[in-house]
Amino acid sequence: MRFTGNIDAKMDGKGRIFLPAAFRKILLREEIEGLILRRDVFQQCLVLYPENVWNEQVDLVASRASHFDRNGRAALRGFVAGAESITIDGNGRILIPRRYCDAVGLGSDVRFIGMDDTIEIWNRQKADQILEDTDALAIGLEQLMSDNTNIEPDTDTAHQ
């Protein structure tokens, strides 16, 4: 399952918003009914996890947090406690609780961004800012894709 692209949408005053049809089709094809919503750990946006993806993430975090690891248990607790089950209604809408909207500054103009096996929900203006930052994209991809084992030391700093 892979979500791609970005789609603008309008949220009504009650926090209801249509989940984009392209994303709903993927969920239907994969027979995913449950969704989990939580604030992103790093960015000021929300993340919709298909239930099976959420369960894999929780299992991963839990496997690394021993019952006797205070910091690990706190991280697991914070990750799980910040989440809520979301359902798609008969009209294809989801209801985003007000506390989540307030936490990331969502208003009526939102953008859905497909992020591999999850869907991010952004304030449209904030999404514009991050998507327009081509330097950050280039630097991030360069760092991610470079083979750090073959990097020669900088000769100017190596001899100082």
C-alpha positions in Angstrom: 0.0 0.0 0.0 1.5 3.3 -1.1 -0.1 6.8 -0.9 1.3 9.4 -3.2 0.6 13.0 -4.2 -1.0 15.9 -2.4 -4.6 17.0 -2.6 -6.2 20.1 -1.3 -9.5 19.9 0.6 -11.9 22.0 2.7 -12.8 21.2 6.3 -16.1 22.3 7.6 -16.7 24.1 11.0 -17.3 20.8 12.7 -14.0 19.3 11.7 -15.4 17.1 8.9 -13.4 16.6 5.8 -13.7 14.4 2.7 -10.8 11.9 2.6 -9.6 12.2 -1.0 -11.1 9.6 -3.4 -7.7 8.5 -4.5 -6.7 7.6 -1.0 -10.1 6.0 -0.2 -9.7 3.7 -3.3 -6.4 2.5 -1.9 -7.9 1.8 1.5 -10.8 -0.1 -0.2 -8.5 -2.1 -2.4 -6.5 -3.1 0.6 -9.7 -3.8 2.6 -8.6 -1.4 5.3 -11.4 -0.1 7.4 -9.8 1.3 10.5 -7.7 4.4 10.6 -5.6 5.9 13.5 -5.0 9.6 13.8 -2.1 11.2 15.7 0.0 14.3 15.6 3.3 13.7 13.7 6.3 13.2 15.9 8.5 15.7 14.0 6.3 18.0 11.9 3.3 20.2 12.7 0.8 18.0 10.9 -1.5 15.1 11.6 -0.9 11.5 10.3 -3.5 9.0 9.4 -2.3 5.4 9.8 -4.2 2.5 8.2 -4.8 0.3 11.2 -2.4 -2.4 10.1 0.4 0.1 9.6 -0.3 1.6 13.0 -0.2 -1.8 14.7 3.2 -2.5 13.0 4.5 0.8 14.3 3.3 0.2 17.8 4.8 -3.3 17.7 8.1 -1.9 16.6 8.2 0.8 19.3 7.0 -1.7 22.0 9.7 -4.3 20.9 12.4 -1.7 21.6 10.9 -0.6 25.0 11.5 -3.1 27.7 9.1 -3.1 30.7 12.1 -2.0 32.7 13.2 0.8 30.4 11.8 4.1 31.8 12.5 6.2 28.7 11.4 3.5 26.3 8.1 3.1 28.2 7.5 6.8 28.3 8.1 7.0 24.5 5.7 4.2 23.9 3.1 5.7 26.2 3.4 9.1 24.5 3.1 7.6 21.0 0.1 5.5 21.8 -1.7 7.9 24.1 -1.6 10.6 21.4 -3.6 8.5 19.0 -7.3 8.1 18.3 -9.4 5.7 16.1 -11.1 7.5 13.1 -13.8 6.1 10.9 -14.8 7.1 7.4 -18.5 7.9 7.3 -20.9 6.8 4.5 -20.2 10.0 2.6 -16.4 9.5 2.6 -15.6 12.0 5.4 -13.6 11.8 8.5 -14.1 13.9 11.6 -10.9 15.4 13.0 -11.4 16.2 16.7 -10.9 19.9 17.5 -7.9 19.3 19.8 -5.9 17.8 16.9 -6.9 20.8 14.6 -5.8 23.2 17.3 -2.5 21.3 18.0 -1.3 21.7 14.4 -3.1 24.9 13.3 -5.6 23.3 10.9 -8.3 25.6 9.5 -10.7 25.2 6.6 -7.9 24.9 4.0 -6.0 21.7 4.4 -3.8 19.5 2.3 -3.5 15.7 2.3 -0.1 14.4 1.5 0.5 10.8 0.7 3.6 9.6 2.6 4.2 6.0 1.5 2.0 3.9 3.9 0.5 6.9 5.8 -1.4 10.1 4.9 -0.4 13.5 6.4 -2.9 16.3 6.9 -1.5 19.8 6.8 -2.5 23.4 7.1 -2.4 24.3 3.4 -0.1 27.3 3.9 2.4 25.3 5.9 2.3 22.5 3.3 3.1 25.1 0.6 6.1 26.3 2.6 7.6 22.9 3.1 6.9 21.7 -0.5 8.3 24.8 -2.0 11.6 24.4 -0.2 13.6 22.7 -3.0 16.9 23.3 -1.2 15.7 21.2 1.8 14.5 18.5 -0.6 17.9 18.4 -2.4 19.9 18.4 0.8 17.7 15.8 2.4 17.9 13.4 -0.6 21.6 14.0 -1.0 22.2 13.0 2.6 19.8 10.1 2.5 21.1 8.7 -0.8 24.8 9.3 -0.4 27.1 6.4 0.4 28.8 7.8 3.5 31.3 4.9 3.6 33.1 6.3 0.5 33.3 9.9 1.5 36.9 11.2 1.5 37.8 13.4 4.5 38.0 17.1 3.8 41.7 17.8 3.3 41.4 21.3 4.6 40.1 20.2 8.0 42.0 16.9 8.2 45.3 18.7 8.5 44.3 21.3 11.1 
